[in-house]
Amino acid sequence: MNATLAGDVVRAGKQARERFYDARGYGRPVDGGALELAPVEAAHLLYRGDLDDVDGMDVGEFLASAAVSEVAFFVYKDLRDRGFYLSRPAPTDGRGRQQVSGEERPANREAGDDRPVDFEVYPRGKGPWDDEVAYRVCVVSERESVAAESLGDCVLAVVDEESEITYLETGRPEVSGTSASEIPPVEGSLLADRVLCWDPPAELYERGFYGQRLDDQDDGDGAVQLSLVEAAHLAREGVLSVDGGADAVRERGRDVEGDRFDRRLRVYERLRADGMVPKTGFKFGADFRTYADVESVDDLGHSELLVRVLPADHVFEPRDLALDVRLAHGVRKTMVFALVDEEDVSWVDVERLTP
């Protein structure tokens, strides 16, 4: 069977619909009973020997042409080999809705997202004729940059230089917990890059899990050292008193960290407001590790999330994403990126996926 390349689609005749779409979920039927294939679908059919050629090109010539991306082909083939039917998302109209066989359905990405979905992957046993999608997949090479704001509600399929594929599931989680505590007023001394509270109330550390004891062997009423981000938050809340007030702590933080301090402080305050207890994530290469349900440090449990604070316009290298996710998985935590712009903090979580 032969096919013809027409712009960004491959067209095949009436027999192709029954043979490829009805039986195996390739392509999209069009008026007149013909079948319209995405170039990557045509490349897979050429590879399998189900198509003889596309405009005279065999599979090698077709993959070498500008019509199809080889990294998309590798991902498409891998998912087909795993037993999935998948297809290119239907085109959208001017209102951001997909046109499917004369009917409309919502587009698969939020308005404004700048990374298009390459494939819609259907649950095993289902296909494009069913109204159910298991994964929305965006394909990238390991050498391609990825904008942080483009992640969420998609699976990033990263193809490395040896054509191995890593699947990273990204989402937009709600980050919240039940941790809350009333802290009595406390006085502190502002040092070079921390605050030391010599006679703090027990609630500061025992209930609020603020800071670290200066002496781990004390009975709960000894000195507590606070990080600058903890101190800036408590000073702004009117709980902590230091010479120069909250402004002095914040300025010291900027002297130490620059603009990064303000971003971390905003994320810290947002986490505390939403019932989370953030602590340093330095040992894990992150800004914070978080605890969702702290009642007492005597029954603390394990932290659940690793949080990295980034400007909203941050651009990832895929290998950095893979490194962060692998590290978080190794310590049984979920990697969350806090994206900070001038108005808000948004969350993106990323986890390794085996389809």
C-alpha positions in Angstrom: 0.0 0.0 0.0 1.3 3.4 -0.9 0.6 6.8 0.7 1.1 10.5 -0.1 2.6 13.3 1.9 0.3 16.4 1.9 1.7 19.2 4.0 2.0 17.9 7.6 -0.2 14.8 7.1 0.1 11.5 5.2 -3.0 10.5 3.2 -4.0 6.9 2.4 -7.0 5.5 0.6 -10.2 3.9 1.8 -8.7 0.5 2.4 -6.3 2.1 4.9 -9.1 3.1 7.2 -10.3 -0.5 7.7 -6.8 -1.9 7.9 -5.1 0.6 10.1 -7.7 2.7 12.0 -10.5 0.3 12.6 -8.2 -2.6 13.5 -5.2 -0.9 15.1 -6.0 2.7 15.9 -3.7 4.5 13.4 -4.7 7.8 12.0 -7.9 9.8 11.7 -10.7 9.1 9.3 -11.6 12.0 7.0 -14.4 12.7 4.6 -14.8 10.3 1.7 -13.6 7.3 3.8 -9.9 7.9 3.4 -7.4 7.9 6.3 -5.2 10.8 7.4 -2.0 9.7 9.2 0.5 11.8 11.3 3.9 11.4 9.7 5.2 9.5 12.8 2.3 7.0 12.4 3.2 6.6 8.7 6.9 6.1 9.7 5.9 3.3 12.1 3.7 1.6 9.4 6.7 1.9 7.0 8.9 0.4 9.6 6.5 -2.5 10.1 6.2 -3.1 6.4 2.5 -2.2 6.4 3.1 0.7 4.0 5.3 0.2 1.0 6.3 3.9 0.7 5.3 7.5 1.2 5.8 9.5 -2.0 8.3 6.8 -3.0 10.3 7.0 0.3 11.0 4.0 2.3 11.3 4.1 6.1 15.0 5.2 6.1 14.4 8.0 3.6 11.2 9.1 5.3 12.9 9.4 8.8 15.8 11.3 7.2 13.4 13.8 5.7 12.0 16.9 7.3 8.5 15.4 7.5 9.0 13.5 10.8 11.1 13.8 14.0 13.2 10.8 14.8 12.9 11.3 18.6 9.1 11.3 18.2 9.4 8.1 16.2 11.4 6.4 18.9 8.8 7.3 21.6 5.9 6.3 19.3 7.5 2.9 18.6 8.3 2.4 22.3 4.7 3.0 23.4 3.3 0.9 20.6 5.7 -1.9 21.7 4.3 -1.5 25.2 0.8 -2.3 24.0 -0.7 1.2 23.8 -2.7 2.8 21.0 -1.8 6.5 20.7 -2.4 9.3 18.3 -1.5 12.9 17.6 -4.0 15.3 19.3 -6.8 16.6 17.1 -6.2 20.1 15.7 -7.9 22.9 17.6 -10.1 25.7 16.2 -9.9 29.4 17.1 -11.8 28.8 20.4 -9.2 26.3 21.7 -11.4 23.2 21.1 -10.5 20.1 19.3 -12.3 19.0 16.1 -12.9 15.3 16.1 -15.0 13.7 13.4 -17.3 16.8 13.2 -17.7 17.0 17.0 -16.0 19.2 19.5 -14.2 18.4 22.8 -12.0 20.5 25.1 -8.4 20.9 24.0 -5.8 18.9 25.9 -3.7 21.8 27.1 -4.5 25.0 29.0 -4.6 28.2 27.1 -1.2 29.8 27.0 0.8 26.6 27.3 3.7 26.8 24.9 4.6 23.1 24.7 2.2 21.2 22.5 1.3 17.6 23.3 2.8 15.3 20.8 0.7 12.2 21.6 -2.5 11.2 23.4 -2.0 7.7 24.8 -5.1 5.6 25.5 -5.5 3.1 28.3 -4.5 -0.4 27.3 -7.5 -2.0 25.5 -8.8 1.3 24.4 -8.1 3.5 21.3 -8.9 6.8 19.6 -12.6 5.8 19.2 -12.9 5.8 23.1 -13.3 9.1 25.0 -10.5 8.3 27.5 -6.8 9.3 27.6 -4.2 7.8 29.9 -1.3 10.0 29.2 -0.6 13.2 27.3 3.0 13.0 26.1 5.4 15.7 25.1 8.6 14.5 23.4 12.0 16.1 23.9 15.6 15.3 23.1 18.0 15.3 26.1 19.6 18.4 24.4 16.4 20.3 24.2 15.5 22.9 26.9 12.2 22.7 28.7 10.4 25.8 30.1 9.2 25.2 33.7 5.9 26.8 33.0 5.2 24.4 30.2 5.1 21.4 32.6 2.0 20.1 34.3 -0.7 17.7 33.2 1.7 15.9 30.7 4.3 13.2 30.5 7.7 14.4 29.4 9.3 11.7 27.2 13.1 12.4 27.1 15.1 10.6 24.4 18.8 10.5 25.3 21.7 10.2 22.9 21.5 6.4 22.9 17.8 6.6 22.2 16.9 5.4 25.7 13.6 7.0 26.8 12.9 8.3 30.3 9.3 9.2 31.1 8.7 11.9 33.6 5.1 12.5 34.8 4.4 16.2 35.6 1.5 17.7 37.4 0.1 20.8 39.2 -0.4 19.5 42.7 -2.1 21.1 45.7 0.5 21.5 48.4 -1.1 21.6 51.8 -1.1 20.1 55.3 -2.5 20.3 58.8 0.5 21.7 60.7 -0.3 24.8 62.7 0.8 26.2 66.0 0.6 29.3 68.1 4.0 30.6 69.0 4.4 33.0 72.0 6.7 36.1 71.5 10.4 35.4 71.4 13.5 37.5 71.3 16.6 36.8 69.2 20.0 38.1 68.3 20.7 38.6 64.6 24.1 37.1 63.8 26.0 37.0 60.4 23.6 34.5 58.7 21.2 33.3 61.3 19.3 34.3 64.5 19.9 32.9 67.9 17.1 32.8 70.5 18.7 32.3 73.9 15.5 31.8 76.0 12.7 30.7 73.6 9.4 29.3 74.6 9.2 25.5 74.2 6.5 25.9 71.5 9.0 27.4 69.1 10.8 24.2 68.5 8.6 21.5 70.1 5.3 22.5 68.4 6.2 24.8 65.5 9.4 22.9 64.5 11.2 26.2 64.0 15.0 26.2 64.0 17.3 23.7 65.7 18.3 23.4 69.3 21.8 24.7 70.0 22.3 21.7 72.3 20.6 18.5 71.3 20.8 17.2 74.8 18.8 19.9 76.5 15.4 19.3 78.0 13.5 21.6 75.7 14.1 25.0 77.2 17.6 25.7 75.8 18.7 28.0 73.0 17.3 27.6 69.5 19.0 28.8 66.3 16.8 30.0 63.4 17.7 30.2 59.7 17.3 33.7 58.2 14.2 32.6 56.2 12.6 31.2 59.4 13.5 34.4 61.3 12.2 36.7 58.5 8.9 34.9 58.5 8.5 35.0 62.3 9.6 38.7 62.5 7.1 39.6 59.8 4.4 37.7 61.8 5.2 39.8 64.9 6.4 36.8 66.8 10.2 37.4 66.8 11.8 40.6 68.0 15.3 41.5 66.9 17.3 44.7 66.7 16.1 46.5 63.5 13.0 44.4 63.2 11.8 42.3 60.3 13.5 44.7 57.8 16.9 44.0 59.3 16.4 40.2 59.0 15.2 40.5 55.4 18.1 42.8 54.4 20.6 40.4 56.0 19.0 37.6 53.9 19.4 39.6 50.7 23.0 40.4 51.6 23.7 36.6 52.0 21.6 35.2 49.1 20.6 38.1 46.8 17.3 37.9 45.0 17.1 34.2 45.8 16.3 35.0 49.4 13.1 36.8 48.5 11.9 33.9 46.4 12.7 31.4 49.1 10.9 33.5 51.7 7.8 33.8 49.6 7.7 30.0 49.2 8.4 29.5 52.9 5.6 31.8 53.9 3.2 30.1 51.4 4.0 26.7 52.7 3.5 27.8 56.3 0.2 29.4 55.4 -1.0 26.2 53.8 -0.2 24.0 56.8 3.2 22.7 55.8 6.4 22.8 57.8 9.4 23.6 55.6 12.9 22.7 56.8 16.2 23.0 54.9 16.6 20.6 52.0 20.3 21.2 51.7 21.3 17.5 52.2 19.1 16.6 49.3 20.2 19.4 47.0 16.9 21.2 47.4 15.7 24.4 49.1 13.2 22.7 51.5 12.0 19.4 52.7 8.4 19.5 54.0 6.3 17.9 56.7 2.5 18.0 56.2 1.1 17.0 59.6 3.4 18.1 62.5 1.9 18.1 66.0 5.1 17.6 67.9 8.8 17.0 67.0 8.6 13.9 69.2 6.3 12.3 66.5 7.7 13.8 63.4 7.8 11.0 60.8 9.5 11.4 57.4 9.3 14.5 55.2 7.2 14.0 52.1 8.3 16.6 49.5 11.6 18.1 48.3 11.0 21.6 47.1 13.2 23.6 44.8 12.5 27.3 44.4 12.8 28.7 40.9 11.8 31.9 39.0 8.7 31.3 36.9 10.6 31.7 33.7 13.2 29.1 34.6 14.3 26.7 31.8 15.3 23.2 32.6 17.9 21.0 30.9 16.3 17.5 30.9 19.3 15.9 32.5 18.8 18.3 35.5 15.2 17.2 35.8 16.2 13.6 35.6 18.8 14.1 38.4 16.3 15.8 40.7 13.7 13.2 40.2 16.1 10.3 40.7 17.4 11.8 43.9 13.9 12.4 45.3 12.9 8.9 44.4 16.0 7.5 46.1 15.0 9.1 49.4 11.3 8.2 49.0 10.1 11.8 48.4 8.3 13.6 45.6 10.1 16.4 43.8 8.2 19.7 43.6 9.3 22.9 41.9 8.0 26.2 43.3 7.7 28.6 40.5 7.7 32.2 41.7 6.5 35.2 39.7 5.7 38.7 40.8 2.2 37.8 41.9 2.0 34.1 43.0 3.7 30.8 43.7 2.7 27.8 41.5 3.7 24.2 42.0 4.9 21.5 39.6 5.6 18.0 40.7 7.7 15.6 38.6 8.0 11.8 39.1 9.5 8.9 37.2 6.9 7.0 35.2 6.9 3.5 33.7 4.0 3.4 31.3 
